[in-house]
């Protein structure tokens, strides 16, 4: 199996939800260490990795993904009644139906349970039924498959956003031994699903230089205008913001470099408006942002849509072609930022050729 898929499989075996990303974080740091990629945690537990480039005059590029996934957390254990509350946008069906799940601890030990409706309790809570004892604060996630490949698709409990994490790690491994025109960061954040919290904290403390281009690498729900299997998506915006043109042009240039060698390289471009991503957290802090997305089926594990009470809970899935194409796009985008940066970063439309200036002036004079 391709190494990038091995990385994704390794991450898929580590359950996580917001504020409970320790297993994923440990796995990411182990992979980075084995690859010889420098990394450290900030004060909030976000992981910041870096591969050095050679030209200090070319702004850095940071690729960002989050380690958490929607889930639950036990909020009370009283009178033999265990109650949990959602962390992030879980399917409404998981509050209205009996759903198989499991709790997990810092060592990865799983305790299987059922989530049951809690009509007499606080709104948006569930009862947790288990033969084993559970404690307040324990995280819970759906009992779905860690990782499998079927018919050119990857199926996982939490592709959102382990798909982005694995794509970034795989890209860094390919880039680390190449001469790079700029510094490249790989950033892995916490608590995205409850409001982009890790990214907001990291962006606000200016851990990354302010002139860095930020690229969110995210799975995003399939919407009209995109199709799974038609390549990674250059994301022009999300539900909160339209992103930056200069940042996006780096991805466009990377795409065109690939197509010089592979004219059939598939890549889509779309405003992915189903949800917000971490690029928005950086955008409001003054960074130039853009995004790469993988079209995601069963977004947040909802087999129909999140607000469907009668829906089901299932594994998320993305196209292998899209995933591998996204890695190729990341690598090409970095390598195409060369000493010619100044010539392509400013918009083409800021300059008007002299011959057209003269022609318009002469036409106006003739009138």
Residue pairs with C-beta under 8 A, 6 or more apart in sequence:
1 9
1 149
2 324
3 170
3 173
4 166
4 167
4 170
4 323
4 324
4 327
5 149
5 154
5 320
5 323
7 31
7 166
7 169
7 170
8 147
8 154
8 156
8 162
8 163
8 166
8 323
9 146
9 147
10 27
10 31
11 24
11 27
11 28
11 162
11 165
11 166
12 146
12 147
12 156
12 157
12 158
12 162
13 27
13 146
13 147
14 23
14 24
14 26
14 27
14 108
15 23
15 71
15 102
15 104
15 108
15 110
15 139
15 141
15 157
15 158
16 22
16 23
16 24
16 67
16 68
16 69
16 71
16 139
16 141
16 158
17 68
17 69
17 70
17 71
17 72
17 73
17 87
17 88
17 139
17 140
17 141
17 193
18 68
18 70
18 71
18 87
18 88
18 190
18 191
18 192
18 193
18 194
18 197
19 68
19 73
19 87
19 139
19 190
19 191
19 194
20 68
20 71
20 73
20 104
20 139
21 45
21 67
21 68
21 190
21 191
22 106
23 104
23 106
23 108
24 67
24 68
24 162
24 165
24 188
25 41
25 45
25 47
25 67
25 188
25 190
28 47
28 67
28 165
28 169
28 188
29 39
29 47
31 169
32 39
32 47
32 49
32 169
32 172
32 186
33 39
35 169
35 172
35 173
35 176
36 176
37 49
37 50
37 51
37 172
37 173
37 176
37 186
38 49
38 50
38 51
39 47
39 48
39 49
39 50
39 186
40 47
40 48
41 47
41 48
42 48
42 201
42 202
42 205
42 207
44 190
44 198
44 201
44 202
45 190
45 198
46 187
46 188
46 189
46 190
46 198
46 199
46 201
46 202
47 67
47 186
47 187
47 188
48 185
48 186
48 187
48 202
48 207
48 208
49 172
49 185
49 186
49 187
49 188
50 183
50 184
50 185
50 186
51 172
51 175
51 176
51 180
51 183
51 184
51 186
52 180
52 183
53 60
53 180
53 181
53 182
53 183
53 184
54 179
54 180
54 181
55 181
55 182
55 339
57 341
58 181
58 182
58 337
58 338
58 339
58 341
59 182
59 209
59 211
59 212
59 213
59 341
60 182
60 183
60 184
60 185
60 208
60 209
60 211
60 212
60 213
61 182
61 183
61 184
61 185
61 212
61 213
61 215
61 250
61 333
61 334
61 337
62 184
62 185
62 186
62 187
62 208
62 212
62 213
62 214
62 215
63 168
63 171
63 184
63 185
63 186
63 187
63 215
63 217
63 330
64 164
64 168
64 187
64 188
64 189
64 199
64 214
64 215
64 216
64 217
64 278
64 279
64 282
65 161
65 163
65 164
65 165
65 167
65 168
65 187
65 188
65 189
65 216
65 217
65 218
65 278
66 161
66 164
66 165
66 188
66 189
66 190
66 191
66 192
66 193
66 198
66 199
66 218
66 278
67 161
67 162
67 165
67 188
67 189
67 190
68 87
68 88
68 190
68 191
68 192
68 193
69 88
69 141
69 157
69 158
69 160
69 161
69 162
69 193
70 86
70 87
70 88
70 89
70 90
70 193
70 300
70 301
71 86
71 87
71 88
71 90
71 139
71 140
71 141
71 142
72 84
72 85
72 86
72 87
72 90
72 101
72 115
72 126
72 128
72 139
72 140
72 141
73 84
73 85
73 87
73 137
73 138
73 139
73 140
74 82
74 83
74 84
74 103
74 128
74 134
74 135
74 136
74 137
74 138
74 140
75 83
75 84
75 85
75 125
75 136
76 82
76 83
76 136
77 83
77 134
77 135
77 136
81 127
82 127
82 128
82 129
82 130
82 134
83 118
83 121
83 122
83 125
83 126
83 127
83 128
84 115
84 125
84 126
84 127
84 128
84 140
85 122
85 124
85 125
85 126
86 94
86 95
86 124
87 139
87 193
87 194
88 193
88 194
88 300
89 193
89 275
89 300
89 306
90 300
90 301
90 306
91 300
91 301
91 302
91 306
91 308
91 311
91 313
92 306
92 307
92 308
92 309
92 311
93 99
93 302
93 308
93 309
93 310
93 311
93 312
93 313
94 115
94 126
94 142
94 301
94 313
95 117
95 118
95 124
95 125
95 126
96 117
96 309
97 117
98 114
98 115
98 116
98 117
99 114
99 115
99 142
99 313
100 112
100 113
100 114
100 115
100 142
100 143
101 112
101 113
101 114
101 115
101 128
101 140
101 141
101 142
101 143
102 110
102 111
102 112
102 113
102 140
102 141
102 143
103 110
103 111
103 113
103 128
103 130
103 134
103 138
103 139
103 140
104 110
104 111
104 139
104 140
104 141
105 138
111 130
111 132
111 134
112 130
112 143
113 128
113 129
113 130
113 132
113 134
113 140
114 128
114 129
114 130
115 126
115 127
115 128
115 129
115 140
116 126
116 127
116 128
116 129
117 126
117 127
118 125
118 126
118 127
121 127
128 134
128 140
141 157
141 158
142 157
142 301
142 313
144 156
144 157
144 301
144 313
144 314
144 315
145 155
145 156
145 157
145 315
146 156
146 157
147 154
147 155
147 156
148 154
148 155
148 156
148 315
149 155
149 320
152 229
152 319
152 320
152 321
153 228
153 297
153 317
153 318
153 319
153 320
154 163
154 317
154 318
154 319
154 320
154 323
155 315
155 316
155 317
156 162
156 163
156 315
156 316
156 317
157 301
157 315
157 316
158 316
159 219
159 294
159 296
159 316
159 317
159 318
160 218
160 219
160 296
160 299
160 300
160 316
161 192
161 217
161 218
161 219
163 219
163 294
163 296
163 318
163 323
164 216
164 217
164 218
164 219
164 294
165 188
166 323
167 217
167 292
167 294
167 323
167 326
167 327
167 330
168 186
168 187
168 188
168 217
168 330
169 186
170 327
171 186
171 327
171 330
171 331
171 334
172 184
172 186
174 327
174 331
175 184
175 331
175 334
175 335
178 335
180 334
180 335
181 334
181 335
181 337
181 338
181 339
181 341
182 334
182 337
184 334
185 208
185 212
187 202
187 208
189 196
189 198
189 199
189 202
189 278
190 197
190 198
191 197
191 198
192 198
192 199
192 278
196 276
196 277
196 278
196 280
196 281
199 278
199 281
199 282
200 281
200 285
202 208
203 281
203 282
203 284
203 285
203 287
204 285
208 214
208 287
210 286
210 287
211 288
212 287
213 246
213 247
213 250
213 287
213 288
213 289
213 290
214 247
214 278
214 279
214 282
214 283
214 287
214 288
214 289
214 290
215 247
215 250
215 251
215 279
215 289
215 290
215 291
215 292
215 330
215 333
216 235
216 277
216 278
216 279
216 289
216 290
216 291
216 292
216 293
217 291
217 292
217 293
217 326
217 330
218 235
218 277
218 278
218 291
218 292
218 293
218 294
219 293
219 294
219 295
219 296
219 299
219 316
219 318
220 233
220 235
220 238
220 272
220 274
220 275
220 277
220 293
220 294
220 295
220 296
220 299
221 272
221 274
221 275
221 295
221 296
221 299
222 228
222 295
222 296
222 297
222 299
223 270
223 272
223 273
223 274
225 270
226 233
226 268
226 270
226 272
226 295
227 268
227 295
228 295
228 297
228 318
228 319
228 322
229 319
229 321
229 322
230 266
230 268
230 295
230 322
231 265
231 266
231 267
231 268
231 321
231 322
231 325
232 267
232 268
232 292
232 293
232 294
232 322
232 323
232 325
232 326
232 329
233 267
233 268
233 269
233 270
233 272
233 292
233 293
233 294
233 295
233 322
234 248
234 251
234 252
234 255
234 267
234 268
234 269
234 270
234 290
234 291
234 292
234 329
235 243
235 270
235 271
235 272
235 277
235 279
235 290
235 291
235 292
235 293
236 242
236 243
236 248
236 269
236 270
236 271
236 290
236 291
237 243
237 271
237 272
237 273
238 271
238 272
238 273
238 275
238 276
238 277
238 279
238 280
238 291
239 273
239 274
239 275
239 276
240 276
240 280
241 276
241 279
241 280
241 283
241 284
241 289
242 271
243 279
243 283
243 289
243 290
243 291
244 283
244 288
244 289
244 290
245 347
246 288
246 345
246 346
246 347
247 288
247 289
247 290
248 290
249 344
249 345
249 347
250 290
250 333
250 336
250 337
250 345
251 290
251 292
251 329
251 333
253 333
253 336
253 337
253 344
254 329
254 330
254 331
254 332
254 333
254 334
254 335
254 336
255 265
255 267
255 329
255 332
255 333
256 336
257 332
257 335
257 336
258 265
258 267
258 328
258 329
258 332
259 265
265 325
265 328
266 321
266 325
267 325
267 329
268 295
270 293
272 291
272 293
274 299
275 299
277 291
277 293
279 289
279 290
279 291
280 289
282 289
283 289
292 326
292 329
292 330
294 318
294 319
294 322
294 323
294 326
295 318
295 319
295 322
296 316
296 317
296 318
297 316
297 317
297 318
298 314
298 315
298 316
298 317
299 306
299 316
300 306
300 316
301 313
301 314
301 315
301 316
302 308
302 311
302 312
302 313
303 311
303 312
303 313
303 314
304 310
304 311
304 312
305 311
